Structure formats: C-alpha cells, structure tokens
C-alpha cells in the first residue's frame, strides 16, 4: 500500500495485515479522524444549524476561540464531569 500513509509492513493475509489495512484506510471509509474526542464535538458544532445560523461576524469570533480550545483540549475525550479538577481557566 503506497501513498501518504506509507507502505504496508505486514504480510498480506495475516491478522497484522488486516489490522494495518483497517488503520490506514479508516479515514477513507468515513470513520471520523477525531472520533471519541472533544475535537469531534467541536467539529460537529461547527457543522450544526445552531452555528451556521449565527451572524458571520459571530462565527468568525467563535472560530478564533474554538481554535484555542482545539489546541488545548482537542485530543481529550469529552466528559460529563464538571468538577473542579476538570475546570480550566482561559
């Protein structure tokens, strides 16, 4: 397998090959790259009608703030825990 992901390193037909193939093609098959992370929540919000219905200037302002949140928290899993240990100051 060639391309941006590189060559495959496992032998065709093995369990390792199948796992590697799934990993390398997951994004093409529609699996969100950020599935299960706060980044996915942010992406979903930016595609939502609630976000798209905002004024253009408001969306621009929000996007600037969202980028800062993505940088700090994007790879974290979302949590319903809102305790003091989870709160962050910006």
Secondary structure, 3 states (H helix, E strand, C coil): CCCCCCCCCCCCCCHHHHHHHHHHHCCCCCCCCCCCCHHHHHHHHHHCHHHHCCCHHHHHHHHHHHHHHHHHHCCCCCCCCCCCCCCCCC
